[in-house]
Amino acid sequence: MSDEAAIGAVVDEMYAMISGPKGPRDWSRQANCFHPDARQIRTWIGEDGRATFRSMGLADYARDTTPFFAANDFFEIEIARRIDVMGNIAHVWSAYEARTALDDAAPERRGINSIQLFKDPDRGWRIMAMIWDNEREGVAIAPF
């Protein structure tokens, strides 16, 4: 399998792991796409208008999102991807749409996942860091 195909499979698994009808997610699937030392970083604009973030390890992310997934149907669908590889590191720009149902006429929101990966000699390509931001007034996904 080419590096690009292997990286694509990891990104596909990440989206499959978090997407689905309301209810529990199988967090054991994190090992299929994330390195154990990975960080996931949610960004948003605070009430004061300033950019802010929350950095989470894998257990932190699972604990943080479990109540939301338990109560809400959530499907994050990739709409564009760009992969850049240099040796044992890679970067993926992954544009997404979040929906409450796969057949929603319009997405709830859109955004970009910036994903950095490492080619681990024992695990293969694994996400080391992922940071994301959503579209909003003045911030839109640019074509890539």
N, C-alpha and C positions, 0 to 999 in steps of 0.2 A: 504494500500500500504506500502511495506517495505521502510525503509530509503533509501536503495540502489536504489530501483525503483523510488522513488520520486526525489532523487538527479539526477539520469539518465534522468528523464523527464525535469528537469531544464536545464541540459547541452544540451539535444537535442533541447530545445526551443531556447537556446542561438545560436546554430549553424543555426537553421532554420531562426532566425531573421536576421542574417547578410548575408545569402546565397541567391542568386537569380540572375536573369538577370539584366542588367543595369537598373537603375531607382531608385525611392525612396524606402526607407525601412520604415516599420511601427515601429517607435521608441516607440510607446505606448506599444509594446510587451516587452520592457525592464522590466516593472513591473512584468511580468510573471517569470522572472529568476533572476533579480538583486534586491538587497536591495537598497532603495533610497540613502543610504550613501556609496554605492559601489565605488571602484576604479578599473580602467582598466589601465594596465601599459604595454606600448609597449616598447620593447628593440631593440637595433640595435648596430652595430659597426659604429662609426663615421668616417669621412674622416681621422681623425688623428689616427685611429686604436684602439681607446679606446671605451670600452663599455659605452653606454649611455641609457637613458630612458626618456619616457614622461608619467607622471601620469595624468589620466583624471577621472573626475566624469562622470556621465551618459550623461549629456547635452554636456560636452566637447567632449566625444567620438562621439556622434551623429554629432555634428558640424564638427569635424575633419574628419570624414569618409564620410559624405554626398556627397562631390564633387567626391570622388573616386567611390562610388557606383552608382552615377548618370551617370558616363561615362563608367563604366566597368562591364561586366558580372563577377561575383565572387561567387565561391562555395567553402566553407570550409567544408571538409568532415572528420569526425572523423574516424581514422583507428585503434585506441587502447585506452582503458580506464582502469584506476585503481582507485578504490574508497576506502578510509580509513575513518571510522567514529569513533568518540569518543564523546559520549554524544550529545551535541548540536552543535558540530563542525564537519566539514568533509573537506577532501582534495581530489581533483580529479586531477590525471595526465591524460591529454587528448591529445593524439598525433593526428595530423591532416595533411591533404594534401589540399593545395589551388589550385583550378583549374579555368580556364576561361570558361570551359564547362564540364558538368558531364561526357561526353564521351571522354575527352582528354586522349591520350595515356599515357602521363606523366604529373605529377603535375607541376605547376609553382614553388611551394616550399612546404616544409614540416617543421613541427615544433611541439612544445609542448605548450599547455596551462596549466599552473599551477593555479588551481582554488580552492579558499577557500570559504566555505559556512557556514552559520549559520542557525540553525533551529529556525526561528522566530515564536513565539507563535501565531501570527496573520496571517502571510503570508506563513508559511511553509518554506521549505529549499529555501534559496536565496543566490546568489553569493555576497560575501562581497568584494572579491579582486580577480583579475585575472591578471597574468603576463605571457607574452609569449616571446618565442625566436624561431628563425628559424634555421634549419640546415644550415651549411656552412662548408667549409674546416676545418677539425679538430673538428667539433661539429656535431654529428649524434645522431639520436634517438636511444636509447638503448632499447632492448626488455623489456617489463614489463607485 
